[in-house]
Amino acid sequence: MAAASNPASARVRRQAATRCAEILDSELFKALCEPVRIELVRLLMAHGRSDLGALAAELPQDASVISRHLALLHRAGLVRREKRGRHVLYELDGPALLSRVEGIAGELRRAIPFCCPGGER
């Protein structure tokens, strides 16, 4: 408790807490907070490169809804897409996902000791 009464410690704690909140509110986590998008990630992992029709055939939602979810996953950097003729093929960008998760873990590792170290009871 004494550290929280120190203005410098309180400022560092607020900054660390703000950074943790920003990380948890990132595009990556927003993209993964929807069950349909998690299912799309699972399908792309299981089947590899797939077009919209193949993915939509596995899910109860309309293809237009699946397309919007894929666009969001693409904007979040989790999915690559490639246009081939009239078809767009989607695949999970595994290295990008791993890099993002490792980066997030590193940032949290640096911030957590200042804002929520645990063990204080």
Buried (B, 14 or more C-beta within 10 A) or exposed (E): EEEEEEEEEEEBBEEBBEBBEEBEEBBBEBBBEEEBBEBBBEBBEEEEBBBBEBBBEBBEBEEEEBBEBBEBBBEBBBBBBEEEEEEBBBBBBEEBBEEBEEEBEEBBEEBBEBBEEEEEE
